[in-house]
Amino acid sequence: MKRSFRLSTALDVDDLLLECIPYAIKLANEKYNFEPPLSIHEVNRWGKTGTRADVIFEFMDSPEFFENQPTMKGAREFVKKLSQMTEIFITTAVWPEYMTIRHQRILKEFPEIPSDHILIGSRKDKIDVDILFDDGMHNVERSNAAYPILLRRPWNNEATGKMAVNNYDEFLKLVEVIANSYSVGPDRLTLDDPGIVVLVGPSGSGKNDIARELLSKSDAFVKLVSYTTDPSKKNGEWYHLVGEDEFRKMADNGEFFEITTYAHHAYGSRKEDVEAILSSGKNVLTVMDICGAMALKTNFPNVITVYVERDQKELFLSVLEKDCSNNDKVNRLISIQTETRNAQICDYTVKFDNAENACRLICGQLNVQPDKFCS
């Protein structure tokens, strides 16, 4: 039995459907011949930064700019697919003198969107929809949508604990998962070897403790070792620690199938590492945020997400006891309330009181023989 009405989705336009900052950077490089060329990575937050990247804003105040903004690669096909899954609205902020141009561009490029579904204005928090998809961190933070989702871009890398995706495919997968969460009596998921189990939950929930317990009790699981720029992570056991420049180079080379940011530090996982574990006949075990979990579901079959729930007081105490800066602790604490939403869209939820009990519960939920996986 499905929900009796369609989900509704509000889409941003600039840098989600039409190029804005990359297009302005292109125009700036052509006009000023920067050496080295101005890069999108230099726009590491929205607004003027006091750097040479501020020059891009001079190009965003002319009718020619809005008339000629390139459509983002894959945007037309993305809107077509999404229109079959949800009702689409456009929420876009643009100066009054350019409203007509923006409206006409949307109608031309995306005919699936009705004219009266194009809403122009900056108060996106007043839009009553199920899902908001935006690259503006401020819009996601203020949104009243049930599921505000961030498109990862260099200018929102500071976002922590937000539901976020790296591309259209991950967003469509997330919409599919959200839609399925409204189903009554979902089919029971089991771990068909080889498969992938993702532990999801806020900082301090005990995800890593559960992962260690599962790994210690069974050789059927192999931990996926991810890459991070977080200097507090130990190199080798759970993460490969790399510098920011090396991480960016790997990302630019397409080595990662997912990239996320947590407490100002970057994390990424390589597809070939997952494939190597699966080809050995072992199950992949990994700890990720919901962004990484959706990337796995997008790129691989048989991915099961397990949300780790913990008493709020215990969560706070666990974060406060972490060996990291006070700034990192604050960011982790702030993200807890947002991340609790992810329980609704994970395949299973397990309550953490201690790692051994949680391990047994997970084995039971996945219909795995306890005597095989947990002694």
FIPA-638562 format. One record per residue (C-alpha): residue in three letters; z, y, x. Coordinates in Angstrom, 1 decimal. Last residue first. Example, Ala and Ser with C-alpha at 12.3 -4.5 7.8 and 13.67 -1.06 7.14 Angstrom:
<recs>
+------+--------+--------+--------+
: code :     up :  north :   east :
+------+--------+--------+--------+
:  ser :    7.1 :   -1.1 :   13.7 :
:  ala :    7.8 :   -4.5 :   12.3 :
+------+--------+--------+--------+
</recs>
This chain:
<recs>
+------+--------+--------+--------+
: code :     up :  north :   east :
+------+--------+--------+--------+
:  ser :   18.9 :  -15.9 :   29.4 :
:  cys :   16.4 :  -13.4 :   28.3 :
:  phe :   12.6 :  -14.1 :   28.5 :
:  lys :   12.2 :  -17.8 :   28.0 :
:  asp :   15.4 :  -18.5 :   26.3 :
:  pro :   14.8 :  -15.6 :   24.0 :
:  gln :   11.4 :  -17.0 :   22.8 :
:  val :    9.2 :  -14.0 :   22.1 :
:  asn :    8.7 :  -12.8 :   18.6 :
:  leu :    8.2 :   -9.2 :   19.7 :
:  gln :   11.2 :   -8.1 :   17.7 :
:  gly :   13.4 :  -10.9 :   19.1 :
:  cys :   12.5 :  -10.2 :   22.7 :
:  ile :   13.2 :   -6.5 :   22.0 :
:  leu :   16.6 :   -7.4 :   20.5 :
:  arg :   17.5 :   -9.5 :   23.5 :
:  cys :   16.7 :   -6.8 :   26.0 :
:  ala :   18.7 :   -4.2 :   23.9 :
:  asn :   21.7 :   -6.5 :   24.1 :
:  glu :   21.3 :   -6.8 :   27.9 :
:  ala :   20.8 :   -3.1 :   28.5 :
:  asn :   23.9 :   -1.9 :   26.7 :
:  asp :   24.4 :    0.1 :   23.5 :
:  phe :   20.7 :    1.1 :   23.0 :
:  lys :   19.4 :    0.8 :   19.5 :
:  val :   15.8 :   -0.7 :   19.4 :
:  thr :   12.9 :    0.8 :   17.4 :
:  tyr :    9.6 :   -0.9 :   16.9 :
:  asp :    5.9 :    0.0 :   16.6 :
:  cys :    6.5 :    3.7 :   17.5 :
:  ile :    5.3 :    6.4 :   15.1 :
:  gln :    8.6 :    7.3 :   13.4 :
:  ala :   10.6 :    6.9 :   16.6 :
:  asn :    8.6 :    9.7 :   18.1 :
:  arg :   10.4 :   12.3 :   16.0 :
:  thr :   13.5 :   11.8 :   18.2 :
:  glu :   11.4 :   13.4 :   21.0 :
:  thr :   11.7 :   16.9 :   19.5 :
:  gln :   15.5 :   16.7 :   19.3 :
:  ile :   15.8 :   15.5 :   22.9 :
:  ser :   13.5 :   18.0 :   24.5 :
:  ile :   16.1 :   20.7 :   24.9 :
:  leu :   18.4 :   18.3 :   26.8 :
:  arg :   15.7 :   17.3 :   29.2 :
:  asn :   14.8 :   21.0 :   29.9 :
:  val :   18.4 :   21.9 :   30.5 :
:  lys :   18.9 :   18.9 :   32.9 :
:  asp :   15.8 :   20.0 :   34.9 :
:  asn :   17.2 :   23.5 :   35.2 :
:  asn :   20.5 :   22.1 :   36.3 :
:  ser :   18.8 :   20.3 :   39.1 :
:  cys :   18.7 :   16.5 :   39.3 :
:  asp :   21.0 :   13.6 :   39.9 :
:  lys :   21.6 :   12.7 :   36.3 :
:  glu :   25.2 :   12.8 :   34.9 :
:  leu :   24.3 :   15.6 :   32.5 :
:  val :   21.4 :   13.6 :   31.1 :
:  ser :   23.6 :   10.5 :   30.5 :
:  leu :   26.3 :   12.6 :   28.8 :
:  phe :   23.8 :   14.2 :   26.5 :
:  leu :   22.3 :   10.9 :   25.5 :
:  glu :   25.8 :    9.3 :   25.0 :
:  lys :   26.7 :   12.2 :   22.6 :
:  gln :   23.4 :   11.7 :   20.8 :
:  asp :   23.9 :    7.9 :   20.2 :
:  arg :   20.8 :    6.1 :   21.6 :
:  glu :   17.4 :    5.1 :   20.3 :
:  val :   14.8 :    3.4 :   22.5 :
:  tyr :   11.4 :    3.5 :   20.8 :
:  val :    9.3 :    0.4 :   21.5 :
:  thr :    5.5 :    0.7 :   21.7 :
:  ile :    3.3 :   -2.4 :   21.7 :
:  val :   -0.1 :   -2.3 :   23.3 :
:  asn :   -2.4 :   -5.2 :   22.5 :
:  pro :   -5.8 :   -3.6 :   23.3 :
:  phe :   -6.2 :   -1.0 :   26.1 :
:  asn :   -7.5 :    2.5 :   26.7 :
:  thr :   -6.5 :    4.3 :   23.5 :
:  lys :   -3.3 :    2.4 :   23.1 :
:  leu :   -2.4 :    3.2 :   26.7 :
:  ala :   -3.2 :    6.9 :   26.2 :
:  met :   -1.0 :    6.8 :   23.1 :
:  ala :    1.9 :    5.5 :   25.1 :
:  gly :    1.4 :    8.1 :   27.9 :
:  cys :    1.6 :   10.9 :   25.4 :
:  ile :    4.6 :    9.3 :   23.7 :
:  asp :    6.6 :    9.4 :   26.9 :
:  met :    6.4 :    6.5 :   29.3 :
:  val :    8.3 :    3.5 :   30.6 :
:  thr :    6.2 :    0.5 :   31.5 :
:  leu :    6.1 :   -3.3 :   31.2 :
:  val :    2.7 :   -5.0 :   31.7 :
:  asn :    2.5 :   -8.7 :   30.8 :
:  lys :    1.4 :  -11.1 :   33.4 :
:  gly :   -1.8 :  -13.2 :   33.5 :
:  ser :   -2.9 :  -11.9 :   36.9 :
:  ser :   -5.8 :  -10.0 :   35.1 :
:  leu :   -3.2 :   -8.1 :   33.1 :
:  ile :   -1.4 :   -6.8 :   36.2 :
:  ala :   -4.7 :   -5.8 :   37.9 :
:  glu :   -5.9 :   -4.1 :   34.8 :
:  val :   -2.8 :   -1.9 :   34.6 :
:  asp :   -3.2 :   -0.9 :   38.2 :
:  glu :   -6.9 :   -0.2 :   37.7 :
:  lys :   -6.1 :    2.1 :   34.8 :
:  arg :   -4.0 :    4.4 :   37.0 :
:  ser :   -0.9 :    6.1 :   35.7 :
:  gly :    0.1 :    9.7 :   35.9 :
:  tyr :    3.3 :   11.9 :   36.0 :
:  ala :    3.6 :   15.6 :   36.7 :
:  his :    6.9 :   17.5 :   37.1 :
:  his :    7.9 :   20.6 :   35.2 :
:  ala :   10.7 :   18.8 :   33.2 :
:  tyr :    8.1 :   16.2 :   32.1 :
:  thr :    4.3 :   16.6 :   32.4 :
:  thr :    1.8 :   14.0 :   31.4 :
:  ile :   -1.3 :   12.4 :   32.8 :
:  glu :   -3.1 :    9.4 :   31.5 :
:  phe :   -6.1 :    7.3 :   32.6 :
:  phe :   -5.6 :    8.5 :   36.1 :
:  glu :   -8.1 :    8.0 :   38.9 :
:  gly :  -10.5 :   10.5 :   37.5 :
:  asn :  -11.2 :   12.2 :   40.9 :
:  asp :   -9.8 :   15.5 :   39.6 :
:  ala :   -6.6 :   13.6 :   38.7 :
:  met :   -6.3 :   12.1 :   42.2 :
:  lys :   -6.9 :   15.5 :   43.8 :
:  arg :   -4.3 :   17.1 :   41.5 :
:  phe :   -1.7 :   14.4 :   42.6 :
:  glu :   -2.6 :   15.0 :   46.2 :
:  asp :   -2.1 :   18.7 :   45.8 :
:  glu :    1.2 :   18.3 :   43.9 :
:  gly :    2.6 :   15.9 :   46.5 :
:  val :    3.0 :   12.2 :   45.9 :
:  leu :    5.9 :    9.9 :   45.0 :
:  his :    4.7 :    6.4 :   43.9 :
:  tyr :    7.1 :    5.5 :   41.2 :
:  trp :    9.3 :    2.7 :   39.9 :
:  glu :   10.5 :    0.7 :   42.9 :
:  gly :    8.4 :    2.4 :   45.7 :
:  asn :    9.3 :    6.1 :   46.1 :
:  lys :   12.5 :    7.1 :   44.6 :
:  lys :   12.2 :    9.8 :   42.0 :
:  ser :   14.1 :   13.1 :   42.5 :
:  pro :   11.0 :   14.6 :   44.2 :
:  asp :    9.1 :   14.7 :   40.9 :
:  thr :    5.4 :   14.8 :   41.8 :
:  thr :    4.7 :   11.5 :   40.1 :
:  tyr :    2.6 :    8.3 :   40.3 :
:  ser :    3.3 :    5.3 :   38.1 :
:  val :    4.3 :    1.8 :   39.0 :
:  leu :    3.6 :   -0.6 :   36.1 :
:  lys :    6.5 :   -3.1 :   36.0 :
:  val :    5.4 :   -6.7 :   35.8 :
:  phe :    6.7 :   -8.9 :   33.0 :
:  ala :    6.4 :  -12.7 :   32.7 :
:  asp :    8.8 :  -13.1 :   35.7 :
:  ser :   11.7 :  -12.8 :   33.2 :
:  lys :   15.4 :  -11.9 :   33.2 :
:  ser :   15.4 :   -9.3 :   36.0 :
:  leu :   12.3 :   -7.6 :   34.7 :
:  leu :   13.7 :   -7.3 :   31.2 :
:  glu :   17.0 :   -6.0 :   32.5 :
:  arg :   15.3 :   -3.4 :   34.7 :
:  ala :   13.2 :   -2.2 :   31.8 :
:  ile :   16.3 :   -1.9 :   29.6 :
:  asp :   18.0 :    0.2 :   32.3 :
:  asn :   14.9 :    2.3 :   32.6 :
:  lys :   14.7 :    3.1 :   28.9 :
:  gly :   18.4 :    4.0 :   28.7 :
:  ser :   18.2 :    6.9 :   26.3 :
:  gly :   19.0 :    9.4 :   29.0 :
:  ser :   15.7 :   11.3 :   28.8 :
:  pro :   14.2 :   10.8 :   25.4 :
:  gly :   12.6 :    7.6 :   24.3 :
:  val :    9.6 :    5.3 :   24.7 :
:  leu :    9.5 :    1.8 :   26.3 :
:  val :    5.9 :    0.6 :   26.5 :
:  val :    5.0 :   -3.1 :   26.3 :
:  ile :    1.6 :   -4.2 :   27.3 :
:  gly :   -0.1 :   -7.6 :   26.7 :
:  pro :   -1.2 :  -10.8 :   28.5 :
:  asp :   -0.2 :  -12.7 :   26.6 :
:  asp :    0.0 :  -11.9 :   22.9 :
:  leu :    3.2 :   -9.9 :   22.3 :
:  thr :    3.8 :   -9.8 :   18.6 :
:  leu :    3.3 :   -7.2 :   15.9 :
:  arg :    4.5 :   -7.7 :   12.4 :
:  asp :    2.0 :   -6.4 :    9.8 :
:  pro :    3.1 :   -3.2 :    8.2 :
:  gly :    5.2 :   -3.4 :    5.0 :
:  val :    4.4 :    0.0 :    3.5 :
:  ser :    2.0 :    2.2 :    5.3 :
:  tyr :    3.0 :    5.7 :    6.2 :
:  ser :    3.3 :    4.8 :    9.9 :
:  asn :   -0.3 :    3.7 :    9.8 :
:  ala :   -1.4 :    7.3 :    9.3 :
:  ile :    0.6 :    8.4 :   12.3 :
:  val :   -0.9 :    5.6 :   14.4 :
:  glu :   -4.4 :    6.6 :   13.4 :
:  val :   -3.6 :   10.3 :   14.1 :
:  leu :   -2.4 :    9.2 :   17.6 :
:  lys :   -5.5 :    7.3 :   18.2 :
:  leu :   -7.6 :   10.3 :   17.2 :
:  phe :   -5.5 :   12.5 :   19.6 :
:  glu :   -6.0 :   10.0 :   22.5 :
:  asp :   -9.7 :   10.0 :   21.9 :
:  tyr :   -9.9 :   13.8 :   21.8 :
:  asn :   -8.2 :   14.4 :   25.2 :
:  asn :   -5.0 :   14.6 :   27.2 :
:  val :   -2.5 :   14.2 :   24.4 :
:  ala :    0.9 :   15.7 :   23.6 :
:  met :    4.0 :   15.2 :   21.5 :
:  lys :    6.3 :   17.7 :   23.3 :
:  gly :    9.2 :   16.5 :   25.5 :
:  thr :    8.5 :   19.1 :   28.1 :
:  ala :    5.8 :   21.8 :   28.1 :
:  glu :    5.6 :   23.5 :   31.5 :
:  asn :    2.0 :   22.2 :   31.9 :
:  asn :    0.9 :   24.5 :   29.1 :
:  trp :   -1.5 :   26.7 :   31.1 :
:  pro :   -3.1 :   23.8 :   33.0 :
:  arg :   -4.1 :   22.1 :   29.7 :
:  arg :   -2.7 :   19.2 :   27.7 :
:  leu :   -3.6 :   19.4 :   24.0 :
:  leu :   -0.3 :   19.7 :   22.2 :
:  ile :    0.5 :   18.0 :   18.9 :
:  pro :    2.7 :   19.4 :   16.1 :
:  tyr :    3.5 :   16.4 :   13.8 :
:  ala :    5.4 :   17.3 :   10.7 :
:  ala :    3.9 :   20.7 :   10.8 :
:  asn :    6.4 :   23.6 :   10.8 :
:  ser :    4.9 :   24.9 :   14.0 :
:  arg :    7.0 :   27.2 :   16.3 :
:  glu :    6.9 :   25.0 :   19.4 :
:  val :    3.3 :   23.9 :   18.9 :
:  asn :    2.1 :   27.5 :   18.5 :
:  his :    4.0 :   28.7 :   21.6 :
:  met :    2.6 :   25.8 :   23.6 :
:  gly :   -1.0 :   26.9 :   22.8 :
:  asp :   -3.4 :   24.0 :   23.3 :
:  asp :   -3.3 :   23.2 :   19.6 :
:  phe :   -3.5 :   20.3 :   17.2 :
:  leu :   -1.2 :   20.7 :   14.1 :
:  ile :   -0.6 :   17.7 :   11.9 :
:  asp :    0.9 :   17.3 :    8.4 :
:  val :   -0.1 :   20.8 :    7.2 :
:  asp :    1.6 :   23.8 :    5.7 :
:  ile :    0.4 :   26.8 :    7.7 :
:  lys :    3.1 :   29.5 :    8.1 :
:  asp :    3.9 :   28.5 :   11.7 :
:  lys :    0.2 :   29.3 :   12.5 :
:  arg :    1.0 :   33.0 :   12.2 :
:  ser :   -1.8 :   34.2 :   14.5 :
:  gly :   -4.6 :   34.7 :   11.9 :
:  ile :   -7.9 :   33.3 :   10.7 :
:  leu :   -7.9 :   30.4 :    8.3 :
:  ile :  -11.1 :   28.4 :    8.0 :
:  his :  -10.6 :   25.8 :    5.2 :
:  asp :  -12.4 :   28.1 :    2.6 :
:  ser :  -15.6 :   27.7 :    4.6 :
:  pro :  -15.5 :   23.9 :    4.4 :
:  ile :  -15.3 :   22.0 :    7.7 :
:  glu :  -17.9 :   19.2 :    8.0 :
:  pro :  -20.4 :   21.8 :    9.1 :
:  phe :  -18.8 :   22.1 :   12.5 :
:  glu :  -21.1 :   24.1 :   14.9 :
:  lys :  -22.6 :   26.4 :   12.4 :
:  leu :  -19.6 :   26.9 :   10.1 :
:  ile :  -17.3 :   27.4 :   13.1 :
:  arg :  -19.7 :   29.9 :   14.7 :
:  gln :  -20.0 :   31.9 :   11.5 :
:  his :  -16.2 :   32.2 :   11.1 :
:  arg :  -15.8 :   33.3 :   14.7 :
:  ile :  -18.5 :   35.9 :   14.4 :
:  thr :  -17.0 :   37.2 :   11.2 :
:  met :  -13.5 :   37.4 :   12.7 :
:  tyr :  -14.7 :   39.3 :   15.8 :
:  glu :  -13.7 :   42.9 :   14.8 :
:  pro :  -10.3 :   41.6 :   13.5 :
:  trp :   -9.3 :   40.2 :   16.9 :
:  val :   -9.0 :   36.4 :   17.0 :
:  ala :   -6.4 :   33.9 :   16.1 :
:  thr :   -7.5 :   30.5 :   14.8 :
:  thr :   -6.3 :   28.0 :   12.3 :
:  ile :   -9.1 :   25.7 :   11.1 :
:  phe :   -8.3 :   23.1 :    8.4 :
:  ile :   -9.3 :   19.5 :    8.3 :
:  glu :   -8.5 :   16.8 :    5.7 :
:  thr :   -7.8 :   13.6 :    7.5 :
:  met :   -9.5 :   10.4 :    8.7 :
:  gln :  -13.2 :   10.8 :    8.0 :
:  ser :  -13.0 :   14.5 :    9.0 :
:  leu :  -11.5 :   13.3 :   12.3 :
:  lys :  -14.6 :   11.4 :   13.2 :
:  lys :  -16.9 :   14.3 :   12.5 :
:  val :  -14.6 :   16.7 :   14.2 :
:  phe :  -14.6 :   14.6 :   17.4 :
:  glu :  -18.4 :   14.2 :   17.3 :
:  arg :  -18.8 :   18.0 :   17.3 :
:  ala :  -16.1 :   18.5 :   20.0 :
:  gly :  -17.5 :   15.9 :   22.5 :
:  lys :  -18.0 :   18.5 :   25.2 :
:  met :  -16.5 :   21.8 :   24.2 :
:  thr :  -18.9 :   24.1 :   22.3 :
:  pro :  -19.9 :   27.0 :   24.6 :
:  gln :  -18.7 :   30.5 :   23.8 :
:  asn :  -21.8 :   32.5 :   23.2 :
:  glu :  -21.1 :   34.6 :   20.1 :
:  phe :  -17.5 :   35.1 :   21.0 :
:  phe :  -18.3 :   36.5 :   24.5 :
:  glu :  -21.2 :   38.6 :   23.2 :
:  pro :  -18.9 :   40.3 :   20.6 :
:  ser :  -16.8 :   41.7 :   23.5 :
:  asp :  -13.2 :   41.6 :   24.4 :
:  met :  -12.6 :   38.2 :   26.2 :
:  phe :  -14.5 :   39.1 :   29.3 :
:  glu :  -11.9 :   41.5 :   30.6 :
:  phe :   -9.3 :   38.8 :   30.1 :
:  ile :  -10.7 :   36.7 :   32.9 :
:  val :   -9.7 :   39.2 :   35.5 :
:  asp :   -6.1 :   38.1 :   35.3 :
:  ala :   -7.0 :   35.1 :   37.5 :
:  arg :   -6.6 :   37.4 :   40.5 :
:  thr :   -2.9 :   37.1 :   40.1 :
:  gly :   -0.2 :   39.1 :   38.2 :
:  thr :    0.1 :   36.3 :   35.7 :
:  lys :   -1.5 :   37.8 :   32.6 :
:  gly :   -1.3 :   35.7 :   29.5 :
:  trp :   -1.1 :   31.9 :   29.1 :
:  arg :    0.4 :   29.9 :   31.9 :
:  asn :   -1.0 :   28.0 :   34.9 :
:  val :   -4.4 :   29.9 :   35.0 :
:  glu :   -4.9 :   29.2 :   38.7 :
:  his :   -5.7 :   25.5 :   37.8 :
:  ile :   -8.9 :   26.8 :   36.0 :
:  ser :  -10.3 :   27.7 :   39.4 :
:  leu :  -11.7 :   31.1 :   40.7 :
:  pro :  -14.2 :   30.4 :   43.3 :
:  pro :  -13.0 :   30.4 :   46.9 :
:  glu :  -14.4 :   32.9 :   47.5 :
:  phe :  -14.8 :   34.9 :   44.3 :
:  asn :  -18.4 :   36.0 :   43.6 :
:  tyr :  -17.3 :   38.9 :   41.3 :
:  lys :  -19.8 :   38.6 :   38.4 :
:  glu :  -20.7 :   34.9 :   38.4 :
:  asn :  -17.1 :   33.9 :   39.2 :
:  ala :  -15.8 :   36.0 :   36.4 :
:  leu :  -18.3 :   34.6 :   33.9 :
:  lys :  -17.4 :   31.0 :   34.8 :
:  ile :  -13.7 :   31.8 :   34.5 :
:  ala :  -14.3 :   33.3 :   31.1 :
:  tyr :  -16.1 :   30.1 :   30.0 :
:  pro :  -13.2 :   28.0 :   31.4 :
:  ile :  -10.7 :   30.2 :   29.5 :
:  cys :  -12.5 :   30.1 :   26.2 :
:  glu :  -14.5 :   26.9 :   25.6 :
:  leu :  -14.9 :   26.1 :   21.9 :
:  leu :  -13.3 :   23.2 :   20.0 :
:  leu :   -9.9 :   23.0 :   21.7 :
:  asp :  -10.1 :   25.7 :   24.4 :
:  asp :  -10.2 :   28.4 :   21.6 :
:  val :  -10.5 :   26.7 :   18.2 :
:  asp :   -7.1 :   25.4 :   16.9 :
:  leu :   -7.2 :   22.6 :   14.5 :
:  ala :   -5.0 :   22.1 :   11.4 :
:  thr :   -4.8 :   18.5 :   10.1 :
:  ser :   -4.1 :   17.2 :    6.6 :
:  leu :   -3.2 :   13.6 :    5.9 :
:  arg :   -5.0 :   12.2 :    2.9 :
:  phe :   -3.3 :   11.3 :   -0.4 :
:  ser :   -1.9 :    8.1 :   -2.0 :
:  arg :   -0.1 :    6.8 :    1.2 :
:  lys :   -1.1 :    3.2 :    1.6 :
:  met :    0.0 :    0.0 :    0.0 :
+------+--------+--------+--------+
</recs>
